[in-house]
Amino acid sequence: MSFKQAFLPVGLVVAIVAALVAPGAGVAMQEAGMIAVFVSIIFLVNGWEFRLTGTRVGGGLWSALVSSAVLSLLAGPFVGLWTGRLFGGDPRLLTGLVVMSAVPVTLSSAIVMSEISGGNRAWALLMTIGLNLAGIFTLPFMLKLTLGATGQIDISVAGLLWNLIKLVLLPFLAGMVARRLFGGGTGRVPLLSYVPSACVILTVFVGFAASRDLLVGLPAGRYPPIGGAAFMVHAVLLAAAFGLARLLRLGRAERNTFVFISSQKTLPLAVGVIAIIDPSNAVALVPCLLFHFIQLFFDSFLAARLAR
């Protein structure tokens, strides 16, 4: 594993330990509203780094994109809700699992897994950005249908939608515009790729520090069921994606891309959504983090297997 690949998982572990041992700085940042700043920076940088130069699409993309959106963005939250109830249904943990199941695909690792497996890079790029843009508008409604219907959280669709536009869509578009105006050449800044991961690490540090007492009180025996629920959600989405790819009669490269794009979920957006709808519930971050680690490790092996 390279330094860049290890940066986020190692940083998350360090952030959690630091938040539990010395939460003072994290509490101060939470009171200053820094989580919103970190989320905006993540998508500002993602907008700067996003590019489609030299991509060739080919046929079948749009039907695959729609099918992926239905599976990931519309069915995903219900899979998370049912799975969370199956594994205990703790309201705080259920919130995190459903949010993670409702957010769109990662902006980086799914593309990497697709490439490792021999997938279609153009499809990976276009489907990733398509699902992330669509997810901004589906998230408020799907969370209202799932978490809102359980009575656990009072979700304002309009409020959440505006926050997602303000913290995700506008910074992303601003990053794209800034690159065109000021990027010059390729617009590549080597260290810039570490900024989103650093912001995720800081966001987790702040969230865990602000809810240290709640996290310390979470029994160790709760972690295996949480991990099991997270893995089951990802496994169900993977299996459904393979089945849909077969129905769509996708080629090998397109199938591999479709599978990863439809089943992976983005940690930064999930963290940001939890900070918006229930900022005092850092326990909800636990299933998000476990889901993130599980999909990274499991999909790394799966991508290598598909490549063979």
N, C-alpha and C positions, 0 to 999 in steps of 0.2 A: 504494500500500500504506500503510495507516494505521500509527501508532506501535505499536498493540497487535499488529497482524499481524506487524510486523517485529521485535518484541521477542525472540521465541524464536529465530528463525534468526540474527539478528545476535548475540544473546547467546551462542549455541552457538559461533559462530566466534571471538568474543572469549575464551570459556572455553578453547577448544582452544589458541589462541595463548598465552594466559597460562599454561596448564599446561605447555606445552613450553618456555617461556622462564623461568618462575619457579615450579617445581613445589613448593616448600617448604610453602606453606600447604595445598595439596591433599593432600600426603603426611600432614601432621599431622591433617587432618580424616579421612583414611582410617583412620589408626591409632586415632582416637577413635570410630570406628563411626558417622560422621555420615551415610553413605549411607542407612542404614536409617531415620534420623530424617527425611531429606529425602523419601524415598518415602512414609512415613506422613503427612507434612504435605500432600503432593500430594493424597492421597485423602481426608484430613480436610477439606480445602477443597472438593474436588469433591463430597463429601457435603453440605456446607453449601449449596453453590450449586445442587444438583440439585433440580428441582421439576417436577411434572406438572400444575400447576394449569391448568385450562381446555383440556386436551387431549381430543380426540375420536378414538376409535380406528377404527371402521369394521370391515368384515369382512375376513377373509383374513390378519389379523395373525399369528395363531399358526402357521399353516403357513409363512408367510414367515420368522418368527423361527426355527423349527426348521431350515428349509432354509439360512438364513444361518449358523446355528451349525454345521451339518454342513460347509458349505463353508469358513468362516473358521477354526473351531477344530479340526476333525478333518482336513480335507483340506489346510488351509494348511501345517502343519508338513512334510508329505510333499512338497508343492510346493517348499518352501524347501530341503529335503534334496536332492531330485533336481536342482534348479536349481543349488545350490551345488556339487554334484559335477560338473555339466556345465561350470561356469566355473572349475574348478581344484581345488576341494576342500581348500584350506588348512584344517586342523582348527580353528585359532583363529577364522578368518573364518566358517567354516561354522557354528560355534556361534552366532555373532551372527545370521546370516541365518535359521537355523532358529528361534531364540528369537523373532525379530521376526515370523516367519511364523506362529508359534503363538499369540501374544498376541491378545487381542480388539481391537475397534475403538477408535479414539480417543474420548475423552469430550467433545470439542469440535469439532474440525475437520470430522469427518464430518457432524455436524449442520449446521454452517455450509454445507458443500458441498451438502447436501441442500436447504437453504433456497434457496441461489442457483439451483439447477437447477429450482426449483418443486416440490420434494418435499413429502411429508407430514410435518409437524413432529411430530405425535403419534407416528407410527410411528418416526421417527428417535429420539425420546427413549426410547420403550419398548424398542426393539430395542437401542439402545446400552447401557442399563442391564442388559437381559437377557443380552446377550453378555458383558458385563464380569463379571457375577456367575457365569455359567456357566464363563467362562474361568478363574476361580480354581480350579475343580475339574477342568477338562480339561487344563490346562497340565502339571501334574506327570506325568500318564499319557502324554500325547503326547510330551513331551520324553524320557521313559523309552523310548518306542517308537522314537523317531528317533535322538536323540543317544546315549541309553544303549545302543541296539543296535549302534552303530558302535564302542563301546568307548572313545570319546574322553573321556567324562565319566561318573563314577559318580553317578547321580542317585537320591537317596532320595525316593520318591514321598511318603511320609508327612512327611518333613522339609520338602520344598518346599511341600507343601500347607499345613502349619501356618504356615510363614513367610508365605505369601500371605494366609492368613486373618488373621494377626497384623499384617502391614504394609499390607494393602489393604482387606480386607473390614471388619474391626473399625473402623479409622479412618473409612472411608466411612460406616458406620452411625452412628458417634459424631458425625460432622459433621451428618448428617441430624437426629439427636436434638437436638444442640446448637442448631441453627437453630430447631427447634420450641420449645425452652425459652427461648432467649435472643435469637432473631432479631428479634422484634417486627416489625410492619409487613411489609415485603417481605423483610427480612433481607439486603437488598443492601448491600454494602460495596464501593465503586468500585475501590479499589486491590487488593482481595482476589483479583480475577481474575488478577492478575499473579503471585501467589505460586506456583501450580503450575509455571508456566514458569520462574520464578526457581529453584525447587528442581531442575528438570530441568537447568538450566544449571549449578548448583552440583554436581550429581551427576556430570555429564560432566566438569567441571573436576577433581573429585577422582579419578575413574577414570583420566583421561588423565595426571594428574600422578603417580599411583602407578605407572603403567606407561610412563613417558616413554621409557625406553631401548628398550622393545619397539616402541613406535610410531615412534620415530626410525629404527629399523632396518627398517621396512616399506618396500619399494621403491615408488617412485612409480608404476611400471608395474602395480602390483596394483590401483590404484584404478579404472581403467576396467572391468576384469572384475567387480569388486565392485559397481560402479554398474549394470552390465549385468544382473547376477544379481538385484539388488534390483528393477530395473525389470521384469524378466521375471516375477518372483513377483507383483508388483502387477498386471501386464498379464494374467496367466493368471487371477487371481482376478476381475478386472474382466470378462473375457470370459465366464468361467463364471457370474458373477452375472447378466450380461445374458441368457445362455441360460436360467438357472433362472427369472428373472423372466418370460420368455416362456412357459415351461412352466406357471408358476403363473397365467398370464393376469392379471398385475397391471396396474392402470391406470398412466397416465403418471407421476403424482405418486408413487405407491407404488413403481413400478419404479425411479425415480431414487433414492429413499431406499434401497431394497434394495441397489442397486449400490454405493453409497458405504459403507454400513454393513458389507457383506460383504467388501469389498476393502481398506479402510483398517486400519492397525495402530497401536497406541498406543506411543509412544516411552517414556514414564515407566515403564510396567510392564516393558517389555523391559529397560530399564536396571536396574531393581530385580531382575529375575530373574537377569540375568548377575551382578550383585553377590552374589546368594545362591549360585548354583551354581558359579561360577568367578571369585571376586573378583580374582584376579591377572591376568585376561585382558582388559585394556582394549582390546586389538585387536578383540575381539568387538563393541565398541561402534561400530566403523567402519561395517559394513553396516547397523546400526540407524539411524545418523545419515543415511547416504545414502538409505536407504529412506524415512525421514521427509521429507527435502527433496524427493525425487522425487515422492512421493505428493502433497505440498502443491502443488508447481508444476504437475504434470500434471493433477491433479484440478481445480485452479482453472480451467484452460482447458476441461476436459471439462464442468464444471458450467455454465460460460457457454454452451458449445455446446448442452447439453441444454435450457437455458432458452430458447434460440431455436427 
